[in-house]
């Protein structure tokens, strides 16, 4: 028998009476009791720490508890009572799952964001700072934002910075305390992100059928010492396919309560858990559907936030945005993985250099197209027998121009073909580049995803960038000269920036596109041209390719460069930025 916890507690004549561990009586409206229990449970959850074994007093002496000790004892008892009560109603009551609400009304849609940060001090702070930067790119989509932060003493295993530094990091991107509700708690290794989770839920939960909520966390903090750790790759994937994929999540929430990536089955055998969860704890949910369920119940362990969806929704009520029925994500091999719905394509561009084309094409075939699944060859009006060779020997799709139209048009034809074939990651390679790795395209995609880049260029073609490696923000490999002989483009970048401008005829066409991409925030700032840090091992060039360039051999090439510089200034209203 437990004391009643309704608003008349202490005066009410009824009690919660357990009968055969299955039935109980309640005195007031169920919703009121649930709300009261929820609040008492939250209060007790925050205060209560399981005490150690008390020291036995000497014989013949009584232990007199002071006021603080008595309060701690009462809090411990309250926590146990509240938890047992909520656990009983959650586990033993025959729950009926209400029917899911209808489709979202996008005209009335409201989004809220919950996020958790354990701000590691020292050199490891790059992990949570970089994730705040990525988070802030889409925070304008949310009406309410609640960030949980934990702090610690300096002598612990993972020292954490003061919460004010987290606030300052958000302020860099225009998000102040007026826009974000910060909940700061002492770090608790047993509860981890669960220490702030219930209070964060209280901040956003509602019965509005058109409210959806995102939950995520700054993951990988404990792996900050190893930037190449699989955990960081997993984290990047969760941002891309859960947080930034909000339109797909909204669509999934029309028919589901939860939507997230890396859905896993068969874990968390806690009571009434449906044995599924989103590995990594990045997910969206509909607040109103959970409002009708006992959403305040959370497993009292370090995995509480991760197991929470499986406590309140059946397996078929959780949509998977990417990778269903996954295994151990901590040991997952990301080297050759492309996500469902994504496709890699590569285009080889050539013009009047048959000997070069043969070497470049044969290397591409030998190394399995660099991991690409769609290949196209574009010849820009060759008259040296290259087109005849392509017709007889090239098995992939080819586009043959009847006359020269210029590099921009040739590359645009290739990019448009790959887009039509459904490619989401596109590569353009010129005929003097040699592929040296069967996964070169996949490795470029992985690196771009890791640093949230949509455009990369192989920098070591020619001599201008040799020995000039530098790093942007101490992490991204960059070079000072823009080289477009092997380039990566994401589908998103091409949709936002457009194709190459054909008015730039065989001069500046790629440089000008890269400038547009940098202005749009799709790649590193101009003059910091990003490349894969291991590009020299992945790609090479045919000796003498610059000297034997068909473009530079054109008598009009220098005039084309002058025209391109003039047109750039006319188009953008400015000259190229000053070199840093």
C-alpha positions as CSV (number, residue, x, y, z in Angstrom):
1,X,0.0,0.0,0.0
2,X,1.3,3.4,-1.0
3,X,0.2,6.9,0.0
4,X,-2.0,8.6,-2.6
5,X,-0.1,11.1,-4.7
6,X,-3.1,13.1,-6.0
7,X,-3.5,16.8,-5.3
8,X,-5.2,15.9,-2.0
9,X,-2.3,13.8,-0.7
10,X,-2.3,13.6,3.1
11,X,-6.1,14.2,3.3
12,X,-7.5,11.7,0.7
13,X,-9.0,8.6,2.2
14,X,-8.1,6.4,-0.7
15,X,-4.7,4.8,-1.5
16,X,-3.0,3.0,-4.3
17,X,-3.8,-0.5,-3.3
18,X,-1.9,-3.3,-5.2
19,X,-4.0,-6.5,-5.6
20,X,-2.2,-9.6,-6.9
21,X,0.4,-7.3,-8.4
22,X,-2.0,-6.5,-11.2
23,X,-4.8,-4.2,-10.1
24,X,-4.9,-0.9,-8.3
25,X,-7.5,1.8,-7.3
26,X,-7.1,5.5,-8.0
27,X,-8.9,8.3,-6.3
28,X,-8.9,11.2,-8.8
29,X,-8.8,11.7,-12.6
30,X,-6.1,9.6,-14.2
31,X,-4.6,12.5,-16.1
32,X,-4.2,14.6,-12.9
33,X,-2.6,11.8,-11.1
34,X,-0.2,11.0,-14.0
35,X,0.8,14.7,-14.1
36,X,1.4,14.8,-10.3
37,X,3.3,11.5,-10.4
38,X,5.4,12.8,-13.3
39,X,6.4,15.9,-11.5
40,X,7.3,14.1,-8.3
41,X,9.2,11.5,-10.3
42,X,11.2,14.3,-12.0
43,X,12.0,16.0,-8.7
44,X,13.1,12.8,-7.1
45,X,15.0,11.7,-10.1
46,X,17.1,14.9,-10.0
47,X,17.7,14.8,-6.2
48,X,18.2,11.1,-5.6
49,X,21.5,9.2,-5.7
50,X,21.6,5.7,-4.4
51,X,23.4,6.0,-1.0
52,X,26.3,3.7,-0.1
53,X,26.2,1.2,2.8
54,X,25.8,3.2,6.0
55,X,28.5,2.8,8.6
56,X,27.2,0.8,11.7
57,X,27.2,2.9,14.9
58,X,29.1,1.7,17.9
59,X,27.2,-0.5,20.3
60,X,25.0,1.4,22.8
61,X,25.0,4.6,20.8
62,X,22.2,6.1,18.8
63,X,22.7,7.8,15.4
64,X,21.1,11.2,15.4
65,X,20.4,12.5,11.8
66,X,20.8,16.2,11.2
67,X,18.3,18.2,9.1
68,X,20.2,17.6,5.8
69,X,20.5,13.9,6.4
70,X,16.8,13.6,7.2
71,X,15.9,15.5,4.0
72,X,18.2,13.2,2.0
73,X,16.5,10.2,3.5
74,X,13.1,11.5,2.7
75,X,14.1,12.3,-0.8
76,X,15.4,8.7,-1.2
77,X,12.2,7.3,0.0
78,X,10.2,9.6,-2.2
79,X,12.2,8.6,-5.2
80,X,11.7,4.9,-4.6
81,X,7.9,5.4,-4.0
82,X,7.4,7.5,-7.1
83,X,9.4,5.2,-9.2
84,X,7.7,2.1,-7.9
85,X,4.3,3.7,-8.4
86,X,5.0,4.9,-12.0
87,X,6.7,1.6,-12.8
88,X,3.7,-0.3,-11.5
89,X,1.2,1.7,-13.5
90,X,3.4,1.5,-16.6
91,X,4.2,-2.2,-16.4
92,X,1.2,-3.9,-14.9
93,X,-1.7,-1.9,-16.3
94,X,-3.1,-3.4,-19.5
95,X,-2.2,-0.6,-21.8
96,X,-4.3,0.2,-24.8
97,X,-2.4,1.9,-27.6
98,X,-4.5,4.8,-29.0
99,X,-4.8,5.0,-32.7
100,X,-2.2,7.2,-34.4
101,X,-3.2,10.7,-35.4
102,X,-3.8,11.6,-39.0
103,X,-1.3,13.3,-41.4
104,X,0.5,16.4,-40.3
105,X,-1.0,19.8,-41.4
106,X,2.1,21.4,-42.9
107,X,0.5,24.8,-42.7
108,X,0.2,24.5,-39.0
109,X,3.4,22.5,-38.4
110,X,5.5,23.3,-35.3
111,X,9.0,22.0,-34.7
112,X,10.9,21.8,-31.4
113,X,14.5,20.8,-30.8
114,X,16.0,19.0,-27.9
115,X,19.8,18.6,-27.7
116,X,22.3,17.3,-25.1
117,X,26.0,18.3,-24.8
118,X,28.7,17.0,-22.5
119,X,31.3,19.8,-23.2
120,X,34.7,18.1,-22.9
121,X,37.5,20.5,-21.9
122,X,40.9,20.9,-23.6
123,X,41.8,19.6,-27.1
124,X,38.7,17.5,-27.2
125,X,36.4,20.5,-27.4
126,X,36.5,20.4,-31.3
127,X,33.9,17.6,-31.2
128,X,31.0,19.4,-29.5
129,X,31.9,22.8,-31.0
130,X,31.8,21.3,-34.5
131,X,28.4,19.7,-33.8
132,X,27.0,23.0,-32.4
133,X,28.1,24.6,-35.7
134,X,26.2,21.9,-37.7
135,X,23.2,22.1,-35.4
136,X,22.9,25.9,-35.8
137,X,22.6,25.7,-39.6
138,X,19.0,24.5,-39.2
139,X,18.0,25.8,-35.8
140,X,15.9,28.5,-37.6
141,X,13.4,25.8,-38.4
142,X,12.5,25.3,-34.7
143,X,10.1,27.2,-32.5
144,X,11.4,26.0,-29.1
145,X,15.0,24.9,-28.5
146,X,16.1,23.3,-25.3
147,X,19.7,22.3,-24.7
148,X,20.8,20.1,-21.8
149,X,24.4,20.7,-20.6
150,X,26.3,18.9,-17.9
151,X,29.2,20.2,-15.9
152,X,31.8,18.5,-13.7
153,X,34.6,19.1,-11.2
154,X,38.1,19.4,-12.8
155,X,39.5,16.2,-11.2
156,X,37.2,13.8,-12.9
157,X,38.1,11.4,-15.8
158,X,36.5,13.6,-18.4
159,X,36.8,17.2,-17.3
160,X,34.0,19.5,-18.7
161,X,34.0,23.2,-19.3
162,X,31.6,25.6,-17.6
163,X,28.2,25.9,-19.2
164,X,28.8,29.5,-20.1
165,X,31.3,28.5,-22.8
166,X,28.6,26.4,-24.4
167,X,26.3,29.4,-24.4
168,X,29.0,31.5,-25.9
169,X,29.5,28.9,-28.7
170,X,25.8,29.2,-29.6
171,X,26.0,33.0,-29.5
172,X,28.6,32.9,-32.3
173,X,25.8,31.8,-34.6
174,X,23.2,34.2,-33.3
175,X,21.4,31.9,-30.8
176,X,21.3,33.6,-27.3
177,X,19.7,32.6,-24.1
178,X,16.6,34.4,-25.2
179,X,16.2,31.9,-28.1
180,X,17.4,28.7,-26.3
181,X,16.4,27.3,-23.0
182,X,19.5,25.9,-21.3
183,X,19.2,23.2,-18.6
184,X,22.4,22.7,-16.7
185,X,23.0,19.8,-14.4
186,X,26.0,18.1,-12.7
187,X,27.3,15.3,-14.8
188,X,26.1,11.8,-13.8
189,X,27.9,8.9,-15.4
190,X,25.0,6.5,-14.5
191,X,22.3,8.6,-16.0
192,X,24.3,10.4,-18.7
193,X,22.0,12.3,-21.1
194,X,19.0,11.1,-19.0
195,X,19.9,13.6,-16.3
196,X,18.2,16.4,-18.4
197,X,15.9,14.4,-20.6
198,X,12.7,14.5,-18.6
199,X,12.9,18.2,-17.9
200,X,13.6,18.8,-21.6
201,X,10.5,16.7,-22.5
202,X,8.4,18.8,-20.1
203,X,9.5,21.9,-22.0
204,X,8.1,20.7,-25.3
205,X,5.4,18.1,-24.8
206,X,1.9,19.1,-25.9
207,X,-1.3,17.6,-27.3
208,X,-1.0,19.7,-30.5
209,X,-1.3,17.1,-33.3
210,X,0.9,19.2,-35.6
211,X,3.9,19.4,-33.3
212,X,7.0,17.3,-34.0
213,X,10.2,17.2,-31.9
214,X,13.8,16.4,-32.8
215,X,16.1,14.9,-30.2
216,X,19.9,14.6,-30.7
217,X,23.2,14.8,-28.8
218,X,26.8,15.8,-29.3
219,X,28.0,12.3,-29.8
220,X,31.6,11.1,-29.8
221,X,32.9,13.3,-27.0
222,X,34.8,10.5,-25.4
223,X,36.5,9.7,-28.8
224,X,37.8,13.2,-29.3
225,X,41.4,12.1,-29.2
226,X,40.9,10.1,-32.4
227,X,39.4,12.2,-35.3
228,X,39.4,9.1,-37.5
229,X,37.3,7.0,-35.1
230,X,34.2,5.2,-36.6
231,X,32.1,7.0,-34.0
232,X,32.6,10.4,-35.8
233,X,31.6,8.8,-39.1
234,X,28.5,7.4,-37.4
235,X,27.8,10.9,-35.9
236,X,28.1,12.6,-39.3
237,X,25.7,10.0,-40.8
238,X,23.1,10.7,-38.1
239,X,23.2,14.4,-38.7
240,X,22.9,13.9,-42.5
241,X,20.1,11.3,-42.4
242,X,18.1,12.3,-39.3
243,X,18.6,16.0,-38.3
244,X,19.2,17.5,-41.8
245,X,16.7,15.1,-43.4
246,X,13.8,16.8,-41.8
247,X,11.5,16.7,-44.9
248,X,11.7,12.9,-45.1
249,X,11.2,12.7,-41.3
250,X,8.0,14.9,-41.6
251,X,6.7,12.6,-44.3
252,X,7.4,9.5,-42.2
253,X,5.6,11.1,-39.1
254,X,2.4,11.2,-41.1
255,X,2.0,7.5,-40.3
256,X,4.4,6.9,-37.5
257,X,5.1,8.2,-33.9
258,X,8.9,8.1,-34.3
259,X,11.3,8.6,-37.2
260,X,15.1,8.1,-37.0
261,X,18.1,6.4,-38.5
262,X,20.0,3.2,-37.6
263,X,17.0,1.3,-36.2
264,X,18.0,-1.7,-34.3
265,X,16.1,-4.7,-32.9
266,X,16.5,-7.1,-30.1
267,X,18.1,-5.0,-27.3
268,X,16.9,-3.5,-24.0
269,X,15.0,-6.3,-22.3
270,X,13.6,-3.8,-19.7
271,X,9.9,-4.2,-18.8
272,X,7.4,-3.4,-21.5
273,X,10.1,-2.5,-24.0
274,X,9.3,-3.5,-27.5
275,X,12.9,-4.3,-28.1
276,X,13.8,-1.8,-30.7
277,X,15.6,1.6,-30.6
278,X,17.5,4.1,-32.8
279,X,21.1,3.3,-32.3
280,X,22.8,6.6,-31.4
281,X,19.7,8.4,-30.1
282,X,18.9,10.7,-33.0
283,X,15.2,10.7,-33.7
284,X,12.0,12.7,-34.4
285,X,8.6,12.1,-32.7
286,X,5.1,13.4,-32.7
287,X,4.4,14.9,-29.3
288,X,0.6,14.5,-29.4
289,X,0.7,10.7,-29.9
290,X,3.0,10.4,-26.9
291,X,0.9,12.8,-24.8
292,X,-1.7,10.1,-24.7
293,X,0.8,7.6,-23.3
294,X,2.9,7.6,-20.1
295,X,5.7,9.3,-21.9
296,X,7.5,10.4,-18.6
297,X,8.6,6.9,-17.9
298,X,12.3,6.3,-18.8
299,X,14.7,3.5,-18.0
300,X,16.8,4.5,-15.1
301,X,20.1,3.6,-16.7
302,X,22.7,5.2,-19.0
303,X,20.8,4.0,-22.1
304,X,17.5,5.6,-20.9
305,X,17.2,8.1,-23.8
306,X,18.1,5.5,-26.4
307,X,15.5,2.9,-25.1
308,X,12.8,5.5,-24.6
309,X,11.1,5.2,-28.0
310,X,10.8,1.4,-27.6
311,X,9.1,1.9,-24.2
312,X,6.2,3.9,-25.7
313,X,5.8,2.7,-29.3
314,X,5.6,-0.6,-30.9
315,X,8.1,-1.6,-33.6
316,X,5.9,-0.7,-36.5
317,X,5.2,2.7,-35.0
318,X,8.9,3.8,-35.6
319,X,9.9,4.7,-39.1
320,X,13.5,4.2,-40.3
321,X,15.1,6.9,-42.4
322,X,18.3,5.0,-43.0
323,X,19.8,1.5,-42.3
324,X,17.2,-0.7,-40.6
325,X,18.1,-3.7,-38.5
326,X,21.7,-2.6,-38.1
327,X,24.3,-4.5,-36.1
328,X,27.0,-3.0,-33.8
329,X,27.6,0.5,-35.0
330,X,30.7,0.9,-33.0
331,X,32.4,-1.7,-35.2
332,X,30.7,-0.8,-38.5
333,X,32.9,-0.6,-41.6
334,X,32.3,2.8,-43.3
335,X,35.0,2.5,-45.9
336,X,32.8,1.3,-48.8
337,X,29.3,2.2,-47.5
338,X,26.9,4.4,-49.4
339,X,23.6,5.1,-47.9
340,X,20.2,3.8,-49.2
341,X,19.0,6.0,-52.0
342,X,22.4,7.3,-52.8
343,X,24.4,6.6,-56.0
344,X,27.9,7.5,-57.1
345,X,28.6,8.4,-60.7
346,X,31.8,9.4,-62.6
347,X,32.4,11.2,-65.9
348,X,35.6,11.1,-68.0
349,X,36.1,14.1,-70.2
350,X,38.5,14.0,-73.2
351,X,39.4,16.0,-76.4
352,X,42.0,15.2,-79.0
353,X,44.3,13.2,-76.7
354,X,43.8,9.6,-77.6
355,X,47.0,8.3,-75.9
356,X,46.1,10.1,-72.7
357,X,42.5,8.9,-72.9
358,X,43.5,5.3,-73.2
359,X,45.7,5.4,-70.1
360,X,43.1,7.3,-68.0
361,X,40.2,5.1,-69.1
362,X,42.1,1.8,-68.6
363,X,43.1,2.9,-65.1
364,X,39.4,3.7,-64.4
365,X,38.3,0.3,-65.5
366,X,41.2,-1.5,-63.7
367,X,40.2,0.1,-60.4
368,X,36.5,-0.6,-60.7
369,X,35.6,2.9,-61.7
370,X,36.8,4.1,-58.3
371,X,33.7,2.7,-56.7
372,X,31.2,4.5,-58.9
373,X,28.2,2.6,-60.2
374,X,27.4,4.9,-63.1
375,X,30.0,5.9,-65.7
376,X,29.8,8.2,-68.8
377,X,32.5,9.3,-71.2
378,X,32.2,12.7,-73.0
379,X,34.3,13.6,-76.0
380,X,34.4,17.3,-77.0
381,X,34.7,17.0,-80.7
382,X,38.0,15.1,-81.1
383,X,39.4,14.7,-84.6
384,X,42.4,12.5,-83.7
385,X,40.5,9.1,-83.7
386,X,39.4,9.3,-80.1
387,X,35.7,9.1,-80.9
388,X,36.3,6.0,-83.1
389,X,38.2,4.4,-80.3
390,X,35.4,5.2,-77.8
391,X,32.8,3.7,-80.2
392,X,34.7,0.4,-80.5
393,X,36.1,-0.1,-77.0
394,X,34.1,1.9,-74.3
395,X,31.3,-0.2,-72.9
396,X,29.8,2.6,-70.7
397,X,27.5,5.3,-72.0
398,X,29.3,8.0,-74.2
399,X,28.4,11.5,-75.4
400,X,30.2,12.5,-78.5
401,X,30.2,16.1,-79.7
402,X,30.3,16.7,-83.4
403,X,32.5,19.8,-82.8
404,X,34.3,21.5,-79.9
405,X,32.0,23.3,-77.5
406,X,34.3,23.9,-74.6
407,X,35.1,22.4,-71.2
408,X,32.1,23.9,-69.5
409,X,29.5,22.4,-71.9
410,X,31.3,19.0,-72.0
411,X,31.2,18.8,-68.2
412,X,27.7,20.1,-68.0
413,X,26.5,17.3,-70.4
414,X,28.2,14.8,-68.1
415,X,26.8,16.2,-64.9
416,X,23.3,16.4,-66.4
417,X,23.5,12.7,-67.5
418,X,24.6,11.5,-64.1
419,X,21.8,13.5,-62.4
420,X,19.2,12.0,-64.8
421,X,20.5,8.6,-63.7
422,X,19.8,9.4,-60.1
423,X,23.4,10.0,-58.9
424,X,23.7,11.9,-55.6
425,X,27.5,12.0,-55.6
426,X,29.1,13.1,-58.9
427,X,32.7,13.1,-60.1
428,X,34.3,14.6,-63.2
429,X,37.7,13.4,-64.2
430,X,39.8,14.7,-67.1
431,X,41.8,12.5,-69.4
432,X,45.2,13.1,-67.8
433,X,44.3,11.8,-64.4
434,X,45.0,8.2,-63.3
435,X,42.8,6.4,-60.7
436,X,45.0,4.4,-58.3
437,X,42.4,3.2,-55.8
438,X,39.2,1.1,-56.3
439,X,37.4,3.2,-53.7
440,X,38.7,6.6,-54.5
441,X,35.2,8.0,-55.1
442,X,33.8,6.5,-51.9
443,X,36.7,7.8,-49.9
444,X,36.1,11.3,-51.2
445,X,32.4,11.1,-50.4
446,X,33.2,9.9,-46.9
447,X,35.6,12.7,-46.3
448,X,33.1,15.3,-47.7
449,X,30.4,13.9,-45.5
450,X,32.7,14.0,-42.4
451,X,33.4,17.7,-42.9
452,X,30.0,18.7,-44.3
453,X,31.5,19.6,-47.7
454,X,29.8,19.4,-51.1
455,X,32.7,20.1,-53.3
456,X,36.3,18.8,-53.4
457,X,39.2,19.0,-55.9
458,X,42.2,16.9,-56.5
459,X,44.9,19.5,-55.9
460,X,48.1,17.7,-56.9
461,X,47.6,18.0,-60.7
462,X,50.5,20.1,-61.9
463,X,53.1,21.8,-59.7
464,X,51.3,24.8,-58.2
465,X,50.1,23.1,-55.1
466,X,53.1,20.8,-54.4
467,X,54.3,21.4,-50.9
468,X,51.6,23.9,-50.1
469,X,49.2,21.8,-47.9
470,X,47.5,23.8,-45.2
471,X,44.4,23.2,-43.0
472,X,41.2,25.1,-42.7
473,X,40.1,25.2,-39.0
474,X,42.9,22.8,-38.3
475,X,41.0,19.9,-39.7
476,X,40.3,20.2,-43.5
477,X,43.1,19.6,-45.9
478,X,43.4,22.6,-48.3
479,X,45.6,24.0,-51.1
480,X,45.9,27.6,-52.4
481,X,45.3,26.9,-56.1
482,X,42.0,25.8,-57.7
483,X,42.5,22.7,-59.9
484,X,39.6,21.1,-61.7
485,X,41.0,17.9,-63.2
486,X,39.2,15.6,-60.7
487,X,36.3,17.1,-58.9
488,X,33.5,16.0,-56.6
489,X,30.1,17.6,-56.6
490,X,27.1,16.7,-54.5
491,X,23.6,16.7,-56.0
492,X,22.6,19.3,-53.4
493,X,25.4,21.6,-54.5
494,X,24.4,21.4,-58.2
495,X,20.8,22.0,-57.4
496,X,21.6,25.1,-55.3
497,X,24.4,26.6,-57.3
498,X,23.6,25.3,-60.8
499,X,26.0,24.0,-63.5
500,X,29.2,25.5,-64.9
501,X,28.7,28.8,-66.7
502,X,29.4,28.1,-70.5
503,X,30.3,31.7,-71.1
504,X,33.6,31.0,-69.5
505,X,35.1,29.3,-72.5
506,X,38.0,27.1,-71.6
507,X,39.1,29.4,-68.8
508,X,37.9,30.0,-65.2
509,X,34.8,27.9,-65.7
510,X,35.6,25.7,-62.7
511,X,37.1,28.4,-60.6
512,X,34.0,30.5,-61.0
513,X,31.8,27.5,-60.0
514,X,33.9,26.9,-56.9
515,X,33.6,30.6,-56.0
516,X,29.7,30.3,-56.2
517,X,29.9,27.1,-54.0
518,X,32.1,28.8,-51.4
519,X,29.7,31.8,-51.2
520,X,26.8,29.4,-50.7
521,X,28.7,27.7,-47.8
522,X,28.9,24.4,-49.7
523,X,32.7,24.2,-49.4
524,X,35.6,25.9,-47.7
525,X,36.2,29.6,-48.3
526,X,37.8,30.7,-51.6
527,X,41.6,30.3,-51.7
528,X,41.2,27.3,-49.3
529,X,40.5,24.6,-51.9
530,X,39.6,21.4,-50.1
531,X,41.0,18.0,-51.1
532,X,41.2,14.6,-49.5
533,X,44.3,14.4,-47.2
534,X,45.4,11.2,-48.9
535,X,44.8,12.2,-52.5
536,X,48.3,11.6,-53.6
537,X,47.8,7.9,-52.8
538,X,44.4,7.7,-54.4
539,X,45.1,9.6,-57.7
540,X,47.9,10.4,-60.0
541,X,48.6,12.3,-63.3
542,X,50.1,11.3,-66.6
543,X,53.6,12.9,-67.0
544,X,53.6,15.9,-69.4
545,X,49.9,16.4,-69.2
546,X,50.1,20.2,-68.6
547,X,52.7,20.8,-71.3
548,X,50.5,18.8,-73.8
549,X,47.3,20.5,-72.9
550,X,44.9,21.0,-75.9
551,X,43.4,24.0,-74.2
552,X,46.7,25.8,-73.6
553,X,47.8,25.0,-77.2
554,X,44.9,27.0,-78.5
555,X,46.1,30.3,-79.9
556,X,43.1,32.0,-78.2
557,X,43.8,30.7,-74.8
558,X,45.4,33.8,-73.3
559,X,42.6,35.9,-74.7
560,X,40.1,33.6,-73.2
561,X,41.7,34.1,-69.8
562,X,41.5,37.9,-70.1
563,X,37.8,37.6,-71.2
564,X,37.1,35.3,-68.3
565,X,38.5,37.7,-65.8
566,X,36.5,40.6,-67.2
567,X,33.3,38.5,-67.3
568,X,33.8,37.3,-63.7
569,X,33.9,40.9,-62.5
570,X,30.9,41.8,-64.5
571,X,28.9,38.8,-63.3
572,X,29.6,39.1,-59.6
573,X,30.4,42.8,-59.3
574,X,33.7,42.1,-57.6
575,X,37.1,40.8,-58.4
576,X,38.4,37.6,-57.0
577,X,38.9,37.8,-53.2
578,X,42.4,38.8,-52.0
579,X,44.6,35.9,-51.1
580,X,44.9,35.3,-47.4
